[in-house]
Amino acid sequence: MHETKPIKCLVVDDEPPAREILSRFIAEVPMLGLAGECANAVQAMSFLQHHPIDLLFLDIRLPQLNGNELLKILKNPPKVIFTTAHAEYALEGYELDIVDYLLKPVQFDRFLKAVHKAVQTAYAEPVQPTAELKQQAFVYFRADRKMVKVMLNDILYIESMKDYIKVVTTKGVIITKQSISSVEEMLPEDLFLRTHRSFIVALPKIRSYTSELIEIEKIEIPIGKLFRNGVMKVLG
């Protein structure tokens, strides 16, 4: 992700509690901005005609016109994340090029994962980003009841601790409740490498390595047996 103006979001759901949850989640992520809420597809069509939207959180089961049908009507839809209580209803959406789908009740960590995927898709470029651009890239982690911005260039390694992860940076340590697999999906593959079921390392920060260990800032990080071939392929 890169420094840019807030991503304008529209929430479309016929259930007020579902709209309230998504609106609250959007408010907790600094890169997002809530542009509006709609209770049905007809309202959403009218809203989209008059307001530029970057990201649409769209319920599938809507009265009169469902989410899939709405997307088929829209000529230039924004990035879309489906919300649904039934996963099978979301499958058709992938043919309509949706980014992701969220199962209700939506959990915040899963919401963040979908948002990161949407942002990465939106900023995908056919050429490699410049070194300067990579220096400016960042991610957010939820810690101490707030979203903490972490520059990718500051991350040394990430360690899983059961239900939590420890993000070790050049400026300190952040503890957040999130799975290491979801963090792995957030990070660019050319800068970070999963070396173990419990560790992700920043490739530029590697000082030395063997077939069993990687050294970063005098810290020895294990290379798991299941990851060894992949790690050696990247490092070799």
N, C-alpha and C positions, 0 to 999 in steps of 0.2 A: 504494500500500500504506500501511497505517496501523499505528501502534503497537497491538499486541494480543497475546494469549497465543499461544504457538507452535502452528502448524498440525500437527495429529496425522496422521501418514502411515502407511499400511499398504502393504507391498510384497508382491505375489502373483506368484510365478514358480516354475516347476518346476526351473529351472536355478540351482544355488547361485552360480556366478560372476555371473550377472545380478543376483541379489538382493544380492550383495556390492557391486557397482558402485553400484546405486541407493541402498543404505544408506549408503555412503560419501559420495555426493553430498548426500544429505539431511543428514548430519552436518556438512557444510561450509557449510550455509546456516542462519544463526542463526534465521530465522523459522520453520524447519521442525523437527519433532521426530519421530523414528522410534518409532511405537507398537508395531510388530511386523512379522514376516515370515511368510508362508505359502507352502507348496510346491504347493498345489492349491486349487481352488475350494471344495471341501468344508470344508477348514480355514478358508478365508476367510469362508465363511458363518457358521461357528461363532464366529469371532473377532468379526465385525461385530455379532453378536447380543449380545455381552457388553462390547464396548468402543466408545465413540464415536470415529468417524474422520472427519476433515475432507477428506482427499485420499487417493485410492486409485491406486497405480501397479499396473496390472493387465496381465499377459501375456495375449495372446489365445489362443495355442495351449497349452492345459492338458490334462492327462489327464482322461478321463471327462467333465468339464464344462468347456467353453471360456469365455473371458472374456465374449463376447457373451451366451452362455446364462446366465451368472451374473448379469449386469446385468438380464436380463429377469425373473429370479426375485426379485431384491431389490426390496422395496416402496419404500424410501426410501434409495437409494444415495447415498454421498458424491460429491463431485466426483471425476471419473475421468480419468486419463491412461493411455491404452493404451501398452504396450510390445510391439513385434513386430519380427521380422526381415523381414516381408513387408507392404508398405504396403497391398496390396489387401485384406488381412484387416481393416484398420482402418476401411474405408469404411462398413461397416454400423454401426459404433459411433456415427457422427455422428447416425444416426436415434435413438440411445439417449441423445443429449445429452451425449456425452463432451466434455471440454475440449480435448484435443489427443492426438496420438499421437507416440511416440518410436521411431525406427528403431534397432534394434540393429546394431552396438554403440553404445550411447548416449554421445553427447558432452556434456561438461559445459555448454558454452554453449547447446546446444539444450535441455538439461534445464532450465536457468535460464529460458529463454524460455517453456517450457511451464508452469513454476511461476508465473511472473509472470502469465501468461494466466489460470491457475486462481484466483489471488488476486484479480485484477481482477474476474473473474466472481463470485467469492464476495462481494465487497464492493460490487457494483453496486447502486445505489440509484435509485429513480424520480425523485428530486429532485436538483438540483445540489448538490454538496458546498459547505459554507460556506467562507468565506475562511480561517477559523481552521483548518478541517480540512485545507485545501490546504497551509497553512503546516507542518502536521505530517507530510505525506506524504513518503515516501522510497523509494529503490531501493538495491539492493546491486550493487556491481561487484567482480569478482575482480581483485585487484592484490596483488603481493608475497606470493603464496601464502596470501592470506586474503580474506575477504569484507569489503569496505569499505562502510559505510553512508553514503549521500549524500542529504541533504535536497534535495527538488526545488527548494525556494526558493533554494538556494545555487548551483544550476547556471546558468552564464552561456551557454555554448555547448558543442557537442560536435563534434570534428573527426575525420574518418577518416584514418588513415595506413596504407594497404594492409591488412594483417591485424590492425592495432591501431586503437584509438580513443583520443583524448585528451579527457577530460572536464574542462573548465575551470570551476572554481567560484570563489566569493568567498573560499574558504579554501585554495585551492591547485589543483594539477593531478593527475589520476589517469590512468595509462596502463593499459589493459586489452586483452587479446586477445579481440576480439568484433567482429562486423560492425555497421556503422552501421544497417543495416536492422533487425536484431534489437533494437537499442537504441531505435529509433524506435517499435517496437511496444510497448515497455515504458512509454513516456512518454505522459501524457495529452495528447490533441490540443488541448485548450483552453489549454494552457500552453506547448507546444513546437511548432515549425514547421520542417519540412525545407526548406531554402532552396537546397540544392545537393547534388549526389551525395556530397559530402564534409562537409557541414555541417548541423547542427541547432541552432537558436537558441531561447533561452527568451524567449517573447513579452513577459513583464513587464520584461525587462532591456533591451529595445530602446530606444536613445536617439534615433536618427534613422534615416531610410532614403531611398534613391532607387530608381530602377528597376533598378539594378545592384548596389547595396551596402546592407548593414545595419550600423549602428554600435552596438557594445556595449562599454562601458568603453574607449572610444577605439580599439577594435579594429574594423577594417573586414572584414566577412564578405561574400563574394560571393553573388549571387543567380544561379543557373544559368539558362540559357535555357529548359530544359525545365521548370523550377520557377516561372518568372517569373509566369505568369498566375495560378497558384494562390496564390503569395505575395502578389501585389498584391490578390487578392480578399480574403484574410484581413486584410491590413494596411489596405486601403482602407475 
